Amino acid sequence: MNPTQRQVSRPDARVDPHEPVDIAVYRRAFTDHILADDPPPAARRWRLRRFDRGLKLAGEIEARIGPLAGRGILEIGTAHGGDLCALAAAGARCVGIDKYDHRYGELIARVPDRLRVVRTDCTADWPFADHSFDVVISFSVIELVGDLDRFFGELVRVLKPGGVALVDTGTALRMVRNDAIYHLPLVSLFPTPVRRFIAERIFGRRYHLPLADHTFYTAGTIKRFVARYGCTVIPSTYRCNRWIDRVSRWPASRIWRRIIRYLMFDFVLIVAGGDHPSGRRDLAAG
């Protein structure tokens, strides 16, 4: 069946009839894919929201480098594919990699072109040529990677000159009220080995993937791994970030915005060496 002919079978699909055609087609295909697996309600809501986050990411990327149509995007840690489907809906040529198979064959069969997924471990060498992608995205992955030197070396290698990467992980301050891994307050403030001991040994919390020992207190941790490659590193927040909106009304608001982005970034923008087509000045938007 053609994706444009599909009918959404449940009200939580949230398909907006006023969305642009490509976005509506990809959203419907992704929604049908998630619902076909019949996950529990909480998991279903979480997975479906990844498409909306992908649209937000598309807007953030386009604000910095221009339209995504025809650009090559690599996502590290594709999971259920919501971000990648949304970016494909924006016109990008998308490739995802993941160690685990989240029914990717079925997902790709539901959507038009522009999307493929490669099963591989991101802690090993990546199966792509040098300078293959305009954009690389990695969200909630680096906290699981033991060898970040190798990880960021591969990330920079596959980026085109002037390309950008968006990398996110929970910083200690951003997770202080609710740790994203262990769902406990305050434990994120401890170095990760101590945090893991408190959560697992004292509270009996477990995570389904092994957590590396890195502790991300600031954007400086990521900067140390990529500055050696001549990259520009810009701690960034979404344009609708509530903390940025709040401190923008304070005295010395520019300083406060810098502090928040450094300690509580939504993502770190990494700009590969080389002349960027839209100008380096625009990259700090948001």
Backbone bond lengths (Angstrom), bond angles and torsions (degrees), N, CA, C in turn:
res aa  C-N    CA-C-N  psi(-1)  N-CA   C-N-CA  omega(-1)  CA-C   N-CA-C  phi
1 M - - - 1.473 - - 1.532 109.80 -
2 N 1.305 117.22 136.37 1.458 121.48 176.44 1.524 109.96 -65.02
3 P 1.387 118.30 137.03 1.465 119.58 -177.79 1.517 113.84 -56.10
4 T 1.338 117.08 -29.79 1.466 118.52 -178.78 1.518 112.25 -69.83
5 Q 1.344 117.69 -15.25 1.455 121.13 -178.45 1.522 113.32 -96.26
6 R 1.336 116.80 -2.92 1.451 119.39 -175.16 1.528 110.52 -69.86
7 Q 1.304 115.30 149.05 1.454 121.08 174.82 1.526 108.73 -111.96
8 V 1.310 117.09 133.41 1.454 121.41 178.77 1.509 108.35 -79.11
9 S 1.332 115.74 129.33 1.457 119.81 -168.94 1.520 113.95 -94.60
10 R 1.345 118.43 -8.49 1.462 119.08 -176.20 1.526 109.89 -135.91
11 P 1.319 117.26 150.23 1.464 118.96 -175.76 1.511 113.58 -68.78
12 D 1.352 119.31 -21.65 1.457 119.01 -178.02 1.526 111.79 -81.43
13 A 1.337 117.64 8.08 1.452 120.17 176.76 1.521 111.68 -68.52
14 R 1.322 118.15 -29.89 1.454 123.75 173.44 1.524 112.67 57.58
15 V 1.296 118.81 43.77 1.459 122.13 176.44 1.517 108.81 -86.03
16 D 1.309 116.81 122.67 1.458 122.84 -177.91 1.527 108.90 -91.39
17 P 1.335 118.92 117.96 1.469 120.18 -178.25 1.519 113.03 -64.76
18 H 1.341 117.41 -13.81 1.460 120.60 -178.78 1.524 112.60 -94.90
19 E 1.324 117.57 0.67 1.457 119.70 178.42 1.528 110.46 -68.44
20 P 1.347 116.74 153.48 1.472 119.42 173.01 1.530 110.65 -55.40
21 V 1.326 116.26 151.53 1.465 120.74 -170.66 1.525 111.95 -56.58
22 D 1.336 118.02 -49.56 1.455 119.87 -176.80 1.520 111.25 -60.13
23 I 1.325 117.08 -43.28 1.462 119.97 -179.22 1.521 110.17 -64.73
24 A 1.317 117.61 -42.80 1.460 120.75 179.79 1.522 111.30 -63.27
25 V 1.332 117.29 -39.78 1.467 121.21 179.94 1.521 110.59 -64.76
26 Y 1.319 116.30 -47.17 1.461 119.73 -178.52 1.529 111.05 -69.37
27 R 1.316 116.87 -38.70 1.461 118.79 178.35 1.540 110.11 -62.11
28 R 1.318 115.78 -44.69 1.461 119.19 -178.63 1.527 110.79 -64.12
29 A 1.321 116.70 -42.62 1.465 119.95 178.88 1.524 110.72 -62.60
30 F 1.325 117.35 -44.11 1.469 120.83 179.67 1.527 110.62 -66.03
31 T 1.323 116.40 -42.70 1.461 120.34 179.30 1.522 111.26 -60.58
32 D 1.323 116.82 -46.75 1.463 120.37 178.17 1.528 110.98 -59.63
33 H 1.331 115.83 -38.46 1.464 120.32 179.63 1.528 111.13 -63.35
34 I 1.323 116.82 -44.89 1.463 120.39 -179.69 1.525 110.98 -67.18
35 L 1.315 116.99 -44.59 1.461 119.97 -177.85 1.527 112.02 -67.27
36 A 1.319 117.78 -28.52 1.461 120.61 179.58 1.521 111.75 -63.96
37 D 1.336 116.25 -25.65 1.469 120.55 179.45 1.530 111.79 -83.00
38 D 1.340 116.39 -11.92 1.467 123.31 178.63 1.531 112.77 50.26
39 P 1.353 117.17 55.76 1.467 118.91 179.39 1.527 111.01 -73.72
40 P 1.337 118.73 164.17 1.460 121.12 174.66 1.527 110.23 -58.12
41 P 1.338 117.77 157.29 1.475 120.26 -174.38 1.528 114.63 -53.86
42 A 1.334 117.82 -44.60 1.463 119.74 -178.13 1.519 110.87 -64.76
43 A 1.324 116.88 -42.81 1.464 120.45 178.69 1.523 110.90 -66.02
44 R 1.334 116.49 -38.23 1.461 120.43 178.90 1.519 110.66 -61.69
45 R 1.334 116.74 -46.28 1.470 119.85 -179.57 1.525 110.60 -62.91
46 W 1.326 116.59 -42.70 1.466 120.35 -178.24 1.528 110.27 -62.90
47 R 1.320 116.24 -45.65 1.463 119.42 -177.59 1.518 111.52 -65.59
48 L 1.328 117.67 -42.74 1.465 120.55 -179.25 1.523 111.39 -65.05
49 R 1.320 117.14 -32.59 1.474 119.77 179.85 1.517 112.17 -68.36
50 R 1.336 118.06 -19.28 1.467 118.96 179.29 1.523 111.22 -64.01
51 F 1.324 118.60 -28.78 1.462 119.77 177.02 1.521 110.11 -65.71
52 D 1.329 117.28 -42.02 1.464 120.26 178.37 1.528 111.04 -64.96
53 R 1.349 116.77 -37.30 1.464 118.29 176.40 1.520 110.08 -64.88
54 G 1.344 116.83 -37.62 1.454 119.32 178.07 1.521 112.70 -61.81
55 L 1.333 116.66 -38.17 1.467 119.57 175.96 1.526 111.04 -64.99
56 K 1.335 115.57 -38.24 1.461 118.89 176.88 1.530 110.39 -63.91
57 L 1.328 116.55 -42.71 1.459 120.21 177.69 1.523 111.06 -62.40
58 A 1.329 116.89 -39.55 1.462 119.97 177.67 1.526 110.46 -58.05
59 G 1.335 116.25 -43.63 1.456 119.56 178.56 1.516 112.41 -64.34
60 E 1.334 116.65 -40.22 1.465 120.27 179.36 1.525 110.97 -65.40
61 I 1.317 117.08 -41.41 1.473 120.30 -179.66 1.519 110.59 -67.85
62 E 1.331 116.58 -44.86 1.460 119.50 -178.57 1.527 111.77 -64.92
63 A 1.340 117.40 -30.62 1.465 119.98 176.64 1.522 111.80 -64.60
64 R 1.331 116.07 -20.43 1.456 120.18 -176.24 1.522 113.90 -104.85
65 I 1.338 118.00 -34.15 1.465 119.13 -175.24 1.524 113.43 -125.42
66 G 1.333 117.34 0.04 1.455 119.11 179.49 1.520 112.16 95.16
67 P 1.343 117.89 -174.16 1.464 122.03 -174.47 1.528 112.95 -55.01
68 L 1.336 115.21 144.41 1.464 121.31 -179.42 1.523 113.13 -85.94
69 A 1.310 118.26 -12.57 1.463 121.51 -176.14 1.526 110.81 -53.12
70 G 1.332 116.31 121.57 1.450 121.98 177.49 1.510 115.42 84.49
71 R 1.315 118.45 -7.41 1.461 120.62 -179.11 1.530 110.59 -81.68
72 G 1.320 115.77 150.29 1.453 120.97 179.14 1.521 111.14 -93.07
73 I 1.337 116.53 126.26 1.469 122.09 -179.31 1.517 109.00 -122.78
74 L 1.320 116.03 133.97 1.457 122.70 174.24 1.519 108.51 -114.83
75 E 1.335 116.62 127.88 1.465 120.82 174.94 1.519 109.49 -110.24
76 I 1.321 115.76 127.63 1.456 122.22 178.06 1.525 107.81 -95.20
77 G 1.319 116.65 119.55 1.460 120.29 -177.04 1.514 110.66 82.95
78 T 1.324 116.63 67.90 1.467 121.82 -172.30 1.519 112.70 -72.58
79 A 1.330 117.02 -26.38 1.474 121.82 -177.39 1.531 109.52 52.30
80 H 1.335 117.87 -124.00 1.469 120.23 -175.43 1.528 113.53 -88.20
81 G 1.336 117.44 -1.35 1.458 120.49 168.43 1.512 117.11 90.97
82 G 1.324 119.12 8.20 1.461 120.56 -177.11 1.513 113.50 -63.60
83 D 1.334 117.32 -47.85 1.463 120.43 179.05 1.526 110.36 -59.66
84 L 1.324 115.77 -45.61 1.455 120.33 -174.94 1.523 111.59 -66.48
85 C 1.331 117.52 -39.44 1.468 120.66 177.14 1.523 111.26 -62.85
86 A 1.335 116.87 -40.66 1.464 120.09 179.75 1.523 111.02 -66.31
87 L 1.320 117.15 -39.76 1.461 120.30 178.87 1.529 110.71 -68.15
88 A 1.333 116.73 -35.65 1.463 119.87 174.61 1.521 110.59 -65.01
89 A 1.342 116.28 -37.24 1.464 120.18 177.96 1.521 111.67 -63.01
90 A 1.346 116.14 -26.79 1.464 120.53 177.73 1.518 112.15 -80.62
91 G 1.347 116.91 -0.42 1.462 120.38 174.75 1.507 115.35 105.16
92 A 1.340 117.73 -1.49 1.462 120.16 -178.73 1.525 111.00 -77.65
93 R 1.332 115.87 156.04 1.470 122.52 171.62 1.529 106.15 -92.69
94 C 1.321 117.14 110.24 1.462 121.66 -166.32 1.520 112.49 -110.26
95 V 1.325 114.71 136.47 1.457 122.54 173.66 1.521 107.24 -127.38
96 G 1.320 116.31 132.39 1.453 120.58 175.94 1.509 110.38 -117.01
97 I 1.327 116.94 150.70 1.454 120.51 171.20 1.520 108.74 -127.15
98 D 1.315 114.84 143.98 1.459 120.86 177.10 1.524 108.28 -156.63
99 K 1.312 114.69 146.48 1.465 120.37 178.84 1.521 111.29 -71.61
100 Y 1.338 116.06 -28.59 1.460 121.32 -174.55 1.523 110.23 -110.86
101 D 1.318 115.95 154.98 1.467 121.36 -179.38 1.530 109.44 -97.14
102 H 1.316 116.17 110.84 1.458 121.69 176.69 1.538 109.50 -100.95
103 R 1.328 115.63 51.43 1.464 121.87 177.91 1.541 111.33 59.25
104 Y 1.333 114.61 45.72 1.454 118.84 -175.70 1.528 112.61 -67.62
105 G 1.323 116.85 -34.46 1.457 118.50 178.51 1.513 112.11 -57.96
106 E 1.337 116.27 -43.78 1.458 120.69 178.97 1.527 111.95 -66.93
107 L 1.334 116.33 -37.89 1.467 119.76 179.51 1.527 110.77 -64.54
108 I 1.318 116.90 -48.62 1.463 120.27 -177.22 1.522 110.94 -64.77
109 A 1.327 116.68 -31.99 1.465 119.63 178.28 1.522 111.94 -66.82
110 R 1.323 117.82 -22.41 1.469 121.10 -176.62 1.529 113.29 -87.79
111 V 1.316 117.82 -20.67 1.465 120.22 -172.03 1.519 110.67 -108.47
112 P 1.325 116.25 158.52 1.464 119.32 173.52 1.526 110.52 -66.36
113 D 1.341 116.02 -171.21 1.461 121.09 179.53 1.530 110.19 -62.47
114 R 1.336 115.87 -177.79 1.460 125.50 178.42 1.520 113.25 91.89
115 L 1.323 119.97 1.75 1.460 119.94 -173.98 1.526 110.86 -139.18
116 R 1.342 115.92 129.55 1.460 120.91 169.00 1.526 108.63 -148.15
117 V 1.315 115.78 157.74 1.464 121.50 -178.72 1.519 108.61 -131.00
118 V 1.341 115.89 136.51 1.452 123.05 179.70 1.521 108.56 -112.91
119 R 1.313 116.81 126.25 1.458 120.73 176.63 1.522 108.92 -80.81
120 T 1.324 117.00 112.72 1.453 121.07 178.56 1.519 108.67 -161.78
121 D 1.301 116.16 163.51 1.460 122.88 179.86 1.524 108.49 -96.21
122 C 1.317 117.70 119.97 1.466 120.76 -176.12 1.521 112.65 -70.17
123 T 1.328 118.02 -8.86 1.465 119.81 176.53 1.523 111.69 -83.67
124 A 1.340 117.73 -8.23 1.464 122.87 174.69 1.530 108.68 -101.19
125 D 1.332 116.84 -175.83 1.464 119.84 176.69 1.524 109.72 -65.39
126 W 1.327 116.28 139.51 1.461 120.48 -178.15 1.523 109.38 -85.08
127 P 1.335 117.78 138.35 1.469 121.03 -173.89 1.529 113.52 -83.39
128 F 1.336 116.34 53.40 1.461 121.10 -179.48 1.519 109.14 -136.42
129 A 1.321 115.25 150.14 1.459 120.48 178.69 1.528 110.71 -71.53
130 D 1.323 115.83 161.51 1.460 120.79 175.55 1.542 109.79 -58.78
131 H 1.332 115.08 144.81 1.464 122.05 173.13 1.531 111.93 56.24
132 S 1.338 116.85 46.83 1.463 121.58 -175.79 1.521 113.99 -91.40
133 F 1.353 118.43 -23.15 1.460 120.33 -168.07 1.525 111.77 -130.05
134 D 1.328 113.84 144.87 1.465 120.39 173.87 1.522 111.40 -77.36
135 V 1.336 116.34 -32.11 1.469 121.71 -174.84 1.529 108.40 -139.42
136 V 1.330 115.93 138.13 1.460 122.11 169.95 1.520 107.93 -123.07
137 I 1.324 116.32 136.31 1.468 122.15 -179.53 1.524 108.82 -123.75
138 S 1.321 115.64 133.82 1.464 120.45 176.19 1.520 108.18 -142.89
139 F 1.329 116.33 108.00 1.459 121.45 -179.65 1.523 109.66 -118.19
140 S 1.323 115.70 129.23 1.474 123.07 177.35 1.522 111.29 56.72
141 V 1.335 115.86 45.59 1.460 121.23 178.75 1.522 112.07 -123.18
142 I 1.330 118.40 -44.53 1.464 119.82 -169.47 1.527 112.98 -66.00
143 E 1.330 117.50 -20.34 1.463 119.08 175.79 1.528 111.78 -69.71
144 L 1.330 116.69 -11.01 1.466 121.99 179.88 1.528 112.30 -104.90
145 V 1.324 117.73 -2.18 1.462 122.74 -173.66 1.527 109.47 -102.19
146 G 1.320 116.08 120.30 1.459 119.72 -179.04 1.516 112.94 -72.35
147 D 1.343 117.76 -44.63 1.461 122.52 -175.85 1.521 109.55 -100.88
148 L 1.323 116.37 87.61 1.463 119.71 -178.46 1.521 112.17 -75.53
149 D 1.319 118.43 -22.96 1.468 119.76 173.97 1.527 109.75 -59.16
150 R 1.302 116.34 -47.33 1.465 120.36 -179.81 1.523 110.97 -68.13
151 F 1.316 117.18 -42.16 1.462 121.36 -179.13 1.520 111.21 -58.77
152 F 1.329 116.94 -52.48 1.465 119.36 -177.47 1.525 111.75 -72.13
153 G 1.338 117.52 -27.24 1.455 119.41 173.45 1.518 111.29 -61.72
154 E 1.343 116.88 -42.26 1.456 120.79 177.53 1.532 111.20 -68.89
155 L 1.321 116.72 -39.85 1.467 120.50 179.75 1.528 110.53 -59.11
156 V 1.326 116.44 -47.73 1.466 119.75 -179.23 1.527 110.48 -67.79
157 R 1.312 116.72 -36.09 1.478 120.58 -178.35 1.524 112.01 -60.93
158 V 1.332 117.68 -42.01 1.473 119.57 -175.08 1.524 112.82 -84.00
159 L 1.330 118.26 -10.34 1.462 120.48 177.76 1.525 111.21 -77.33
160 K 1.321 115.76 138.94 1.452 120.04 172.09 1.527 110.02 -69.68
161 P 1.336 119.07 153.30 1.465 120.03 173.39 1.522 110.72 -54.42
162 G 1.311 116.82 128.03 1.448 121.00 -176.31 1.508 113.94 84.13
163 G 1.350 117.20 -4.75 1.462 120.12 176.70 1.519 111.48 -70.33
164 V 1.327 115.37 168.24 1.462 119.41 -176.42 1.525 110.12 -128.59
165 A 1.328 114.36 150.33 1.464 121.18 173.03 1.517 108.14 -124.26
166 L 1.334 115.93 142.27 1.456 122.72 174.14 1.523 106.88 -114.09
167 V 1.327 115.89 116.45 1.461 121.59 -176.47 1.518 108.42 -122.77
168 D 1.322 115.53 131.16 1.464 120.22 -179.20 1.523 110.30 -131.46
169 T 1.313 115.02 144.48 1.449 122.88 167.99 1.521 106.96 -154.87
170 G 1.307 117.14 156.85 1.455 119.18 -179.12 1.513 112.17 -72.26
171 T 1.328 117.41 120.32 1.461 119.67 174.64 1.527 109.27 -80.57
172 A 1.332 114.77 160.86 1.463 120.13 -176.41 1.522 111.47 -57.29
173 L 1.333 117.09 -44.22 1.462 119.84 -176.53 1.522 111.34 -72.80
174 R 1.314 117.07 -36.73 1.458 119.98 -179.41 1.529 111.99 -65.95
175 M 1.324 116.66 -27.97 1.463 120.66 -177.84 1.533 113.06 -101.71
176 V 1.337 116.70 11.58 1.459 118.10 -171.08 1.531 112.21 -62.58
177 R 1.317 118.19 -32.91 1.468 120.19 -180.00 1.517 112.84 -80.90
178 N 1.335 116.62 -28.48 1.462 119.86 -178.48 1.521 108.70 -157.67
179 D 1.307 116.36 102.56 1.456 121.70 -179.99 1.528 109.60 -60.38
180 A 1.330 116.72 128.54 1.464 120.89 -175.23 1.521 112.73 -67.59
181 I 1.308 117.85 -24.92 1.467 121.47 -179.54 1.525 111.01 -88.83
182 Y 1.326 116.01 -49.07 1.466 119.94 -171.57 1.532 113.78 -105.69
183 H 1.308 117.25 -7.83 1.467 121.66 177.38 1.538 111.54 55.33
184 L 1.327 113.74 50.62 1.459 122.30 175.47 1.521 108.32 -132.35
185 P 1.337 118.77 148.57 1.457 120.23 175.48 1.524 111.50 -78.91
186 L 1.317 116.40 151.32 1.465 125.65 169.08 1.530 115.08 73.62
187 V 1.324 120.22 -26.48 1.464 120.08 -173.07 1.528 111.78 -63.43
188 S 1.336 118.34 -23.80 1.465 120.59 -179.36 1.523 112.14 -64.73
189 L 1.331 117.94 -18.09 1.462 121.34 -178.45 1.526 112.31 -74.95
190 F 1.311 117.45 -16.50 1.462 121.05 -179.67 1.526 110.23 -87.28
191 P 1.345 117.43 153.58 1.476 118.68 170.59 1.527 109.73 -53.86
192 T 1.312 117.35 146.23 1.460 120.75 -169.76 1.531 114.32 -56.10
193 P 1.343 120.96 -39.98 1.465 117.90 177.34 1.534 112.26 -60.39
194 V 1.347 117.27 -37.47 1.465 120.62 177.66 1.522 110.17 -71.85
195 R 1.299 116.60 -42.74 1.466 122.29 176.80 1.532 110.96 -56.02
196 R 1.331 115.93 -44.62 1.459 120.94 -179.91 1.528 110.94 -65.26
197 F 1.328 116.63 -41.30 1.467 120.88 179.70 1.528 110.66 -62.56
198 I 1.336 116.48 -46.80 1.471 120.31 -179.21 1.527 110.24 -61.81
199 A 1.340 116.12 -48.15 1.468 119.97 -175.51 1.524 112.10 -67.67
200 E 1.334 116.47 -43.21 1.465 119.20 -173.09 1.522 112.74 -86.10
201 R 1.330 117.36 -43.08 1.463 119.75 -174.67 1.526 112.28 -84.18
202 I 1.327 117.19 -37.07 1.460 119.85 -176.20 1.525 111.64 -90.40
203 F 1.338 116.62 -44.74 1.471 120.22 -176.18 1.532 113.19 -99.82
204 G 1.319 117.40 -5.65 1.455 119.98 177.40 1.509 114.43 68.31
205 R 1.329 118.06 23.71 1.458 121.21 178.34 1.536 109.87 -84.55
206 R 1.309 116.38 145.62 1.453 121.79 178.91 1.529 109.53 -133.89
207 Y 1.324 115.14 150.84 1.458 120.52 172.96 1.513 107.46 -119.98
208 H 1.345 116.82 145.47 1.453 120.36 -171.59 1.521 113.78 -75.93
209 L 1.341 117.66 -7.12 1.454 122.21 176.90 1.527 108.94 -125.55
210 P 1.328 118.28 150.26 1.471 119.98 -179.52 1.525 111.84 -72.08
211 L 1.318 116.38 131.64 1.457 122.65 -178.79 1.527 109.31 -91.71
212 A 1.341 116.79 129.74 1.466 120.86 177.70 1.526 109.78 -74.08
213 D 1.325 116.27 173.86 1.461 120.94 -173.28 1.525 114.09 -88.73
214 H 1.325 118.54 -1.52 1.467 120.18 -177.69 1.529 110.76 -65.31
215 T 1.324 116.12 144.85 1.459 121.88 173.98 1.523 107.53 -120.61
216 F 1.315 116.67 124.29 1.467 121.25 -175.46 1.522 109.12 -106.02
217 Y 1.325 115.23 90.70 1.462 119.89 177.20 1.533 111.54 -84.76
218 T 1.328 116.35 -33.59 1.463 121.08 -177.29 1.524 109.36 -143.41
219 A 1.335 115.32 173.58 1.462 120.45 174.89 1.522 111.48 -68.31
220 G 1.330 116.54 -15.96 1.458 120.29 -179.62 1.515 112.87 -61.43
221 T 1.324 117.39 -29.41 1.463 120.21 178.64 1.520 110.57 -60.86
222 I 1.328 116.94 -44.41 1.464 120.42 178.78 1.528 110.17 -70.51
223 K 1.322 116.39 -39.91 1.462 119.98 -177.86 1.522 111.49 -58.79
224 R 1.326 117.35 -36.38 1.457 120.53 -178.69 1.529 111.73 -62.22
225 F 1.315 117.11 -29.70 1.459 120.15 -177.33 1.522 113.31 -83.42
226 V 1.320 118.86 -23.19 1.471 120.00 -173.83 1.523 113.66 -113.98
227 A 1.337 118.20 -15.70 1.465 119.73 -177.79 1.526 111.00 -62.10
228 R 1.325 116.70 -30.22 1.470 120.40 -178.50 1.528 112.70 -63.31
229 Y 1.336 116.68 -19.49 1.460 120.89 -178.82 1.533 112.14 -92.63
230 G 1.301 117.31 7.88 1.458 120.49 -179.95 1.508 113.94 76.86
231 C 1.336 116.73 21.00 1.464 120.75 179.92 1.523 110.96 -87.11
232 T 1.315 115.45 151.69 1.463 121.96 169.91 1.524 107.96 -91.51
233 V 1.325 116.49 133.95 1.461 121.90 -178.18 1.525 108.68 -118.00
234 I 1.341 116.22 122.52 1.466 121.16 -175.87 1.522 109.02 -125.68
235 P 1.333 119.41 105.30 1.467 120.07 173.12 1.528 109.42 -61.81
236 S 1.330 117.39 131.25 1.459 120.94 -170.42 1.516 111.53 -135.32
237 T 1.330 114.70 155.36 1.460 121.36 172.59 1.527 108.22 -125.09
238 Y 1.333 115.64 158.13 1.459 119.33 172.74 1.527 109.49 -61.00
239 R 1.303 115.25 152.21 1.466 119.17 -178.05 1.520 112.09 -64.95
240 C 1.329 117.71 -18.66 1.464 120.92 179.99 1.535 111.63 -104.05
241 N 1.320 118.20 20.35 1.460 121.81 -177.60 1.528 111.17 -61.96
242 R 1.338 116.61 125.55 1.478 119.87 -173.98 1.519 112.43 -68.80
243 W 1.328 117.33 -32.33 1.461 118.80 179.24 1.527 111.24 -69.69
244 I 1.315 116.76 -39.84 1.460 119.94 177.26 1.524 109.93 -64.13
245 D 1.323 117.14 -42.35 1.463 120.59 177.93 1.526 110.77 -60.31
246 R 1.321 116.57 -39.59 1.465 120.35 -177.03 1.522 112.01 -68.83
247 V 1.345 116.91 -48.94 1.468 118.78 -175.55 1.518 111.65 -75.40
248 S 1.333 117.57 -13.96 1.466 119.50 178.16 1.521 111.77 -63.78
249 R 1.328 116.94 -17.34 1.466 121.42 177.63 1.527 112.41 -94.29
250 W 1.315 117.67 -2.54 1.459 121.88 -177.96 1.525 110.76 -87.06
251 P 1.330 117.14 157.93 1.474 119.54 168.93 1.528 109.58 -60.81
252 A 1.307 116.09 149.71 1.470 121.89 -178.35 1.529 111.02 53.52
253 S 1.323 116.90 42.28 1.464 121.17 -173.37 1.521 112.68 -62.16
254 R 1.314 117.91 -31.47 1.462 120.08 -179.31 1.530 110.95 -62.48
255 I 1.322 115.85 -40.06 1.471 119.76 179.07 1.522 110.01 -66.74
256 W 1.336 116.84 -43.10 1.456 120.51 179.43 1.528 111.55 -62.30
257 R 1.326 116.87 -39.35 1.464 119.60 178.30 1.519 111.33 -63.17
258 R 1.317 116.32 -40.19 1.467 119.93 178.01 1.530 111.30 -63.44
259 I 1.320 115.69 -42.16 1.466 119.84 -179.91 1.521 110.77 -62.62
260 I 1.326 116.50 -45.91 1.472 120.02 -179.15 1.518 110.70 -62.71
261 R 1.318 116.79 -43.96 1.469 118.80 -179.51 1.525 111.31 -64.92
262 Y 1.304 117.16 -32.74 1.462 120.24 -178.87 1.532 111.84 -74.33
263 L 1.333 116.00 -37.83 1.465 120.64 -175.66 1.524 113.48 -95.83
264 M 1.347 117.64 -26.87 1.461 120.87 -172.09 1.536 110.78 -135.42
265 F 1.323 116.79 39.68 1.467 120.74 -177.74 1.522 111.08 -58.79
266 D 1.344 115.81 146.79 1.459 120.99 169.63 1.524 110.82 -79.04
267 F 1.316 115.83 -31.89 1.464 122.07 172.92 1.522 107.69 -162.25
268 V 1.309 114.87 157.40 1.458 121.00 172.81 1.523 107.92 -101.95
269 L 1.320 116.34 126.01 1.460 121.83 178.82 1.527 108.37 -91.47
270 I 1.309 116.11 122.36 1.464 122.70 178.90 1.517 107.81 -110.90
271 V 1.310 116.41 123.05 1.467 121.96 -178.43 1.511 108.45 -109.46
272 A 1.333 116.50 117.70 1.461 121.11 -179.80 1.520 110.17 -68.08
273 G 1.312 116.87 153.35 1.457 121.24 179.69 1.509 111.78 -59.53
274 G 1.313 116.65 150.85 1.469 121.57 -178.97 1.507 110.25 119.75
275 D 1.310 115.74 163.15 1.457 120.81 -179.81 1.516 109.47 -73.20
276 H 1.314 116.14 130.21 1.450 120.00 -179.89 1.516 109.88 -92.55
277 P 1.350 118.41 136.96 1.475 120.07 -172.87 1.511 114.12 -62.26
278 S 1.347 118.97 -27.46 1.452 119.32 -177.57 1.526 111.88 -101.19
279 G 1.334 117.38 1.28 1.453 118.44 178.49 1.517 111.74 93.02
280 R 1.327 117.08 131.05 1.446 122.53 -176.40 1.528 111.23 -62.08
281 R 1.309 116.82 -27.98 1.466 120.85 -176.41 1.526 112.30 -60.73
282 D 1.355 117.07 -35.47 1.467 120.95 -175.98 1.523 113.33 -76.61
283 L 1.319 117.77 -13.81 1.461 120.28 -171.16 1.514 112.66 -69.37
284 A 1.293 118.31 -22.59 1.454 119.98 -178.55 1.514 112.87 -86.76
285 A 1.321 117.90 9.99 1.469 120.60 179.20 1.510 110.64 -57.28
286 G 1.320 116.03 141.77 1.468 119.87 178.82 1.488 112.60 91.06
